[in-house]
């Protein structure tokens, strides 16, 4: 149900933020901790040519490691 339909059916309570955004994570808590450790080491330490993390690079790390 889209936000407008929820608003028409339930009023303002129907469209308040519920604390969730986007797709649920597929990583476990321990995998998230490991990903954080990898990211904090920096892109160069992970084989990239510069110190720029991008969403693409992070997704590559996730695919390779998990």
N, C-alpha and C positions, 0 to 999 in steps of 0.2 A: 504494500500500500504506500503510495507516495505521500509526501508531507502535506500537500494540499487536501487530499482525501482524509488524512488523519485529522487535520485541523477542522474540516467541515463536520466530521463525525464526533470527535472528542474535544474540540476546542483547543485552547492553548496548552493544556496538559498533554494532549496527544502529540505535540510537536516539540516539547522540551527535550533537550539533549539527555540521552540515557547513559552517557558515560562510555559508550562504545563508538569506535570509528572504523570503518573499513572492514576488511576481511579478517577473521580471527587468525592469530599466529599459528604457524605449523611447527615452530621451534619450541622445544622444552625449555624449562628454566635453566637447566645446566647448559644447553646449547646457546641460549641467549648470553649467558655469562662468558662462554668461550668466544662467541662472536665479538663481544665487547673487548675481550683481551686481544683478539686479532686486530680489531680496528684501532685500539690504542697503540699498538706497535707501529702503526702508520702504513700508508700505501707503499712506500719504497721498500720497507721490510717485507712486504707481501708481493714484491715483484713488479710493481708499477713504476713508471719512469718519473713521476713527480709526487708531491705531497698533497694531492687533491683526491679526497674521497667523493665519489658520486654515487647516486643510487644504483647506477648500472654496475659499478665496481663492487659495491656491497652485495648486490644480488649475485654477482659472479662468485664471490667468496662463499656465500650461502650455498649455492649450487655445488661448488667444489668440495666444501668441508662437511656439509650435512646432507 
